[in-house]
Amino acid sequence: MGDRAVRISNPDRVYFDEPRVTKLDIVNYYLSVGDGIVRALRERPCMLHRYPDGVYSGGAEGEKIYQKRLPKGAPDWVESVQVRFPSGRSADELCVTELAAVAWAVQMSTVEFHPWHSRRANTEQPDELRIDLDPQPGTGLAEARRVGGVVQEVLGELGWTGWPKTSGNRGLHIYVRIRPDWTFTDVRRAALAFAREIERRVPDLATTAWWKEERGERVFVDFNQNARDRTIASAYSLRGRPGALVSAPITWDELSDVESEDLTIRTVPPRFAELGDLHAGIDDVAVGIEPLLEWAERDARDHDLGDAPYPPNYPKMEGEPMRVQPSRAKKRSAAE
């Protein structure tokens, strides 16, 4: 790790029972995909998912800590950036600039890395549009793959490059590099317009319904992952799930038959050694989101589709509809 030395305490502590994965195994995993994990995290505020007692160890599931603030005791070479949350509060978050910082975070019991979609040079203006395909009950990765094919089709029509990866669970993530010229509100609005276009093309397979009771057995295209302080496991991040799965970059050619269970702490390092970082070119081109903002205007004008609800921890946003489940809204209306 260059000229940095990171001491790993309790290297034999078991973090996963099956396969047996120790703390040192996790450090060595991240070293093996070093270029990829640093590229995915570089200069981004990063939330850590820490498991001080392991993820699944001794037959028990360990406590999960969502660490937004940089843990105390960080070496002076570990960098951070101050960010502001929807609550109005702020904190200094880890900002990875070198591989040693990743190893230090693992020493602090980190398993998952969840970066923002903006960088510290301007944390308020994202440089990444995130398309999160989240299968709902009754659906799975097979359905997400089919929706992913539609995403690829729409991106191709826009002339944009999408960078797909597995979520490390049942879903898929596709990233698009954008110019950092817009606010989180703008980028989320663009993501909602994109999601609605996907829903329009395959309404029986994809949905943008925020309320779970309205989604049915479809894949939710989660536009709200583009709001401020919403984070997704990075490319090459381990997931705190059985099997030590990885949120792994894939090629579009692999999309039709990829299986999350095939991409683990054991299989991704040799794959990386053979293929390199499949997201190596992600920073080469950044696009403007003007076409999606035009779609948003069209949806509002021609289809009476305004904004959609934000997550509950956000302040009420301008133009946002009521945050009331449709079933409750109907009951309230009937009572009146």
ABEGO torsion letter per residue (X at the ends): XEABBBBBBGAABBABAOBBBBAAAAAAAAAAAAAAAAAAABGBBBBBBBBAAEABBGGBBBBBBBBABBBBGBBAABBBBBBBBAAGBBBBBBBBABAAAAAAAAAAGBABBBBBABBAABAABBABBBBBBBBBBGBBAAAAAAAAAAAAAAAAAAGBBBBBBBAGBABBBBBBBBBBABBAAAAAAAAAAAAAAAAAABAAABBABABAAAAEBBBBBBAAAABBGBBBBBBGBBBBBBGGBBBBBBBAAAAAABBAAABBAAAAAAAAAAAEBAAAAAAABBBBAAAAAAAAAAAAAAAGBBBBBBBAABBBBBGBBBBBBAAAAAAAAAAX
